[in-house]
Amino acid sequence: MTEDSKIENDGVARLKRHADLVQQLVKQVPAALAKSGLTLEQVSRLHKVIQKGVDDFNEVQELVNEPGLDGTYQRAASSLAKIWSHLSAAAEARMRDLAKGDIGETGREIPEE
């Protein structure tokens, strides 16, 4: 197996793992962020976990954007990058709201998108 083939296989395998993970997170993260009584510390920890996923996914995206790899993988990576970005932004927004005290004090929940 050539070094290029190994990188391609690793990138594709990691892309598939991220696809599976994101499929779970798009259900779990909005539900977690919408819980009343959620603390800023809890949201901060969730955001850190999401950010680790984003950072790892950035590496995956570099691997699948190598020339010669099927464009299907590149399009899938682009779609997953948007989802990771949305998850991160949702957690950041909830942290801002909690830091202001808007949600924690009123009990208002953020809507699911």
MARMARMAR-469763 format. One record per residue (C-alpha): residue number from 1; residue in one letter; z, x, y. Coordinates in steps of 0.1 Angstrom, whole numbers, plus 5000, padded with zeros to 4 digits. Layout:
BEGIN
<r><n>NUM</n><res>A</res><w>Z</w><u>X</u><v>Y</v></r>
...
// end
This chain:
BEGIN
<r><n>1</n><res>M</res><w>5000</w><u>5000</u><v>5000</v></r>
<r><n>2</n><res>T</res><w>4990</w><u>5014</u><v>5034</v></r>
<r><n>3</n><res>E</res><w>5014</w><u>5016</u><v>5063</v></r>
<r><n>4</n><res>D</res><w>4994</w><u>4989</u><v>5082</v></r>
<r><n>5</n><res>S</res><w>4996</w><u>4966</u><v>5052</v></r>
<r><n>6</n><res>K</res><w>5033</w><u>4971</u><v>5050</v></r>
<r><n>7</n><res>I</res><w>5038</w><u>4963</u><v>5087</v></r>
<r><n>8</n><res>E</res><w>5015</w><u>4932</u><v>5083</v></r>
<r><n>9</n><res>N</res><w>5035</w><u>4920</u><v>5053</v></r>
<r><n>10</n><res>D</res><w>5068</w><u>4926</u><v>5070</v></r>
<r><n>11</n><res>G</res><w>5057</w><u>4908</u><v>5101</v></r>
<r><n>12</n><res>V</res><w>5044</w><u>4878</u><v>5083</v></r>
<r><n>13</n><res>A</res><w>5075</w><u>4876</u><v>5061</v></r>
<r><n>14</n><res>R</res><w>5097</w><u>4878</u><v>5092</v></r>
<r><n>15</n><res>L</res><w>5076</w><u>4852</u><v>5110</v></r>
<r><n>16</n><res>K</res><w>5080</w><u>4828</u><v>5081</v></r>
<r><n>17</n><res>R</res><w>5118</w><u>4833</u><v>5081</v></r>
<r><n>18</n><res>H</res><w>5119</w><u>4826</u><v>5118</v></r>
<r><n>19</n><res>A</res><w>5098</w><u>4795</u><v>5113</v></r>
<r><n>20</n><res>D</res><w>5124</w><u>4782</u><v>5087</v></r>
<r><n>21</n><res>L</res><w>5153</w><u>4791</u><v>5110</v></r>
<r><n>22</n><res>V</res><w>5137</w><u>4775</u><v>5141</v></r>
<r><n>23</n><res>Q</res><w>5131</w><u>4743</u><v>5121</v></r>
<r><n>24</n><res>Q</res><w>5168</w><u>4741</u><v>5114</v></r>
<r><n>25</n><res>L</res><w>5178</w><u>4751</u><v>5150</v></r>
<r><n>26</n><res>V</res><w>5157</w><u>4725</u><v>5167</v></r>
<r><n>27</n><res>K</res><w>5179</w><u>4698</u><v>5150</v></r>
<r><n>28</n><res>Q</res><w>5212</w><u>4716</u><v>5152</v></r>
<r><n>29</n><res>V</res><w>5213</w><u>4731</u><v>5187</v></r>
<r><n>30</n><res>P</res><w>5206</w><u>4700</u><v>5208</v></r>
<r><n>31</n><res>A</res><w>5232</w><u>4681</u><v>5187</v></r>
<r><n>32</n><res>A</res><w>5257</w><u>4709</u><v>5192</v></r>
<r><n>33</n><res>L</res><w>5250</w><u>4711</u><v>5230</v></r>
<r><n>34</n><res>A</res><w>5254</w><u>4674</u><v>5234</v></r>
<r><n>35</n><res>K</res><w>5289</w><u>4672</u><v>5219</v></r>
<r><n>36</n><res>S</res><w>5316</w><u>4661</u><v>5243</v></r>
<r><n>37</n><res>G</res><w>5345</w><u>4685</u><v>5245</v></r>
<r><n>38</n><res>L</res><w>5323</w><u>4715</u><v>5240</v></r>
<r><n>39</n><res>T</res><w>5338</w><u>4745</u><v>5258</v></r>
<r><n>40</n><res>L</res><w>5321</w><u>4772</u><v>5279</v></r>
<r><n>41</n><res>E</res><w>5332</w><u>4798</u><v>5253</v></r>
<r><n>42</n><res>Q</res><w>5316</w><u>4778</u><v>5225</v></r>
<r><n>43</n><res>V</res><w>5283</w><u>4774</u><v>5243</v></r>
<r><n>44</n><res>S</res><w>5284</w><u>4811</u><v>5253</v></r>
<r><n>45</n><res>R</res><w>5287</w><u>4821</u><v>5217</v></r>
<r><n>46</n><res>L</res><w>5259</w><u>4798</u><v>5207</v></r>
<r><n>47</n><res>H</res><w>5237</w><u>4813</u><v>5234</v></r>
<r><n>48</n><res>K</res><w>5245</w><u>4848</u><v>5222</v></r>
<r><n>49</n><res>V</res><w>5234</w><u>4838</u><v>5186</v></r>
<r><n>50</n><res>I</res><w>5202</w><u>4823</u><v>5200</v></r>
<r><n>51</n><res>Q</res><w>5196</w><u>4854</u><v>5221</v></r>
<r><n>52</n><res>K</res><w>5199</w><u>4876</u><v>5190</v></r>
<r><n>53</n><res>G</res><w>5172</w><u>4854</u><v>5174</v></r>
<r><n>54</n><res>V</res><w>5150</w><u>4857</u><v>5205</v></r>
<r><n>55</n><res>D</res><w>5154</w><u>4895</u><v>5205</v></r>
<r><n>56</n><res>D</res><w>5146</w><u>4898</u><v>5168</v></r>
<r><n>57</n><res>F</res><w>5116</w><u>4874</u><v>5173</v></r>
<r><n>58</n><res>N</res><w>5102</w><u>4896</u><v>5200</v></r>
<r><n>59</n><res>E</res><w>5099</w><u>4924</u><v>5174</v></r>
<r><n>60</n><res>V</res><w>5082</w><u>4900</u><v>5150</v></r>
<r><n>61</n><res>Q</res><w>5058</w><u>4889</u><v>5177</v></r>
<r><n>62</n><res>E</res><w>5048</w><u>4925</u><v>5184</v></r>
<r><n>63</n><res>L</res><w>5041</w><u>4930</u><v>5146</v></r>
<r><n>64</n><res>V</res><w>5019</w><u>4899</u><v>5143</v></r>
<r><n>65</n><res>N</res><w>5000</w><u>4907</u><v>5175</v></r>
<r><n>66</n><res>E</res><w>4986</w><u>4938</u><v>5160</v></r>
<r><n>67</n><res>P</res><w>4948</w><u>4939</u><v>5159</v></r>
<r><n>68</n><res>G</res><w>4933</w><u>4927</u><v>5126</v></r>
<r><n>69</n><res>L</res><w>4960</w><u>4902</u><v>5117</v></r>
<r><n>70</n><res>D</res><w>4948</w><u>4867</u><v>5112</v></r>
<r><n>71</n><res>G</res><w>4949</w><u>4847</u><v>5144</v></r>
<r><n>72</n><res>T</res><w>4968</w><u>4819</u><v>5127</v></r>
<r><n>73</n><res>Y</res><w>4999</w><u>4841</u><v>5126</v></r>
<r><n>74</n><res>Q</res><w>4995</w><u>4849</u><v>5162</v></r>
<r><n>75</n><res>R</res><w>4992</w><u>4813</u><v>5172</v></r>
<r><n>76</n><res>A</res><w>5023</w><u>4804</u><v>5151</v></r>
<r><n>77</n><res>A</res><w>5042</w><u>4832</u><v>5167</v></r>
<r><n>78</n><res>S</res><w>5033</w><u>4819</u><v>5201</v></r>
<r><n>79</n><res>S</res><w>5045</w><u>4784</u><v>5192</v></r>
<r><n>80</n><res>L</res><w>5078</w><u>4798</u><v>5178</v></r>
<r><n>81</n><res>A</res><w>5083</w><u>4819</u><v>5210</v></r>
<r><n>82</n><res>K</res><w>5081</w><u>4787</u><v>5231</v></r>
<r><n>83</n><res>I</res><w>5107</w><u>4771</u><v>5209</v></r>
<r><n>84</n><res>W</res><w>5131</w><u>4801</u><v>5210</v></r>
<r><n>85</n><res>S</res><w>5127</w><u>4800</u><v>5248</v></r>
<r><n>86</n><res>H</res><w>5135</w><u>4763</u><v>5250</v></r>
<r><n>87</n><res>L</res><w>5166</w><u>4767</u><v>5228</v></r>
<r><n>88</n><res>S</res><w>5178</w><u>4796</u><v>5250</v></r>
<r><n>89</n><res>A</res><w>5171</w><u>4777</u><v>5282</v></r>
<r><n>90</n><res>A</res><w>5190</w><u>4746</u><v>5269</v></r>
<r><n>91</n><res>A</res><w>5221</w><u>4767</u><v>5261</v></r>
<r><n>92</n><res>E</res><w>5219</w><u>4784</u><v>5294</v></r>
<r><n>93</n><res>A</res><w>5217</w><u>4751</u><v>5312</v></r>
<r><n>94</n><res>R</res><w>5247</w><u>4737</u><v>5293</v></r>
<r><n>95</n><res>M</res><w>5266</w><u>4769</u><v>5302</v></r>
<r><n>96</n><res>R</res><w>5258</w><u>4765</u><v>5339</v></r>
<r><n>97</n><res>D</res><w>5269</w><u>4728</u><v>5337</v></r>
<r><n>98</n><res>L</res><w>5301</w><u>4737</u><v>5320</v></r>
<r><n>99</n><res>A</res><w>5308</w><u>4766</u><v>5344</v></r>
<r><n>100</n><res>K</res><w>5305</w><u>4741</u><v>5373</v></r>
<r><n>101</n><res>G</res><w>5328</w><u>4717</u><v>5355</v></r>
<r><n>102</n><res>D</res><w>5303</w><u>4689</u><v>5357</v></r>
<r><n>103</n><res>I</res><w>5301</w><u>4679</u><v>5320</v></r>
<r><n>104</n><res>G</res><w>5335</w><u>4690</u><v>5307</v></r>
<r><n>105</n><res>E</res><w>5354</w><u>4669</u><v>5333</v></r>
<r><n>106</n><res>T</res><w>5331</w><u>4638</u><v>5333</v></r>
<r><n>107</n><res>G</res><w>5324</w><u>4637</u><v>5296</v></r>
<r><n>108</n><res>R</res><w>5287</w><u>4632</u><v>5304</v></r>
<r><n>109</n><res>E</res><w>5265</w><u>4644</u><v>5276</v></r>
<r><n>110</n><res>I</res><w>5231</w><u>4661</u><v>5281</v></r>
<r><n>111</n><res>P</res><w>5202</w><u>4641</u><v>5267</v></r>
<r><n>112</n><res>E</res><w>5183</w><u>4654</u><v>5237</v></r>
<r><n>113</n><res>E</res><w>5147</w><u>4664</u><v>5244</v></r>
// end
